[in-house]
Amino acid sequence: MQPDLVMSASARPGIGKPFALVGLVWLAIVAVTFQDWAAMAHQWWNIDTYSHILLVPPIILWLIYIRVGEVRKVAAGGWWGGIAVTAVGLCMWFAGRNTDINLVAQCGAVVALQGTALGVLGLRAGVILAFPLGYMLFLVPFGDEIIPPLQFLTAEMVTALTRWSGVETVADGINIDTPAGLFIVAEECAGVKFLIAMLTLGILVAQTCFASWKRRAWFLLACIVVPILANAVRAWATIYIAQYVGAEAAGSFDHIVYGWIFFGIVIAIVLGIAWRLFEREPEEAGWAAEEVAGMSLVTQLQGKPADPAIVCGAAIAVTLAFAVILRLV
């Protein structure tokens, strides 16, 4: 380990200015890519599948807050490699905008923010903040691509459960015909909303509460399998209840229970079981400053620290250049 890379308490400068510079560049990037951020915000607020993303920004702020103490310990200095990451992100955004692929454009807008943080704060600080920076990718609404296979998987499981429960059933793809009526596993019933939300929560818990990769893997597997199975059970229960109270009454009951009770119970059960296996407090997650200082590859890549203000100016210049190019194309 190189001792000069970890600063003594008396020598540590304030980190308010570097973070303010990051915020300044972020404002410039968001202004240039505003159309895509507005589209993402619309999905967060108005589409149930992505409403959980409204919780991601405060989670990111909390993750950064609990790591600030470690960031203060590393020698300050910008990193020009971060500007390269910003440029890559803006290239992705530009390509997505010009090909009308929203997922690519939105991912690029987020990557540009991540690159700026790495550039202004420096690579060592970036490694310490690796998880909150990486978690920013969950700001991008995704999941529509897996709806069709989830529909068919849910339909297969529901059909099997319905027949097992003694209800006469004729199935054709996502259509399930029973004496109470025809039920269709629609996109809203595929379970993608809860699967994505559960995965977002699962990755947060896996990183902050587990140290063992084996336990993380098992927990994440549960966060994928359990919501899929729970959604199938929920759909089957709706069909089964419909045989006695009618399809309309069962459907109304399903929306209330599914939205407010059923999956809340599922989350509580999963976290309740996992809680006994937690290995650390969230504040202990991630690399410490001393560990980062001992990473020779990080030291080599960081090179000579750059002035954060100059890096900030360069990042803004690159961002404005992409804005000009977009207008000219």
Beta strands, then each sheet from edge to edge (+ up, - down):
strand 1: 170-172
strand 2: 175-178
strand 3: 181-184
sheet 1: 1+ 2- 3+
end
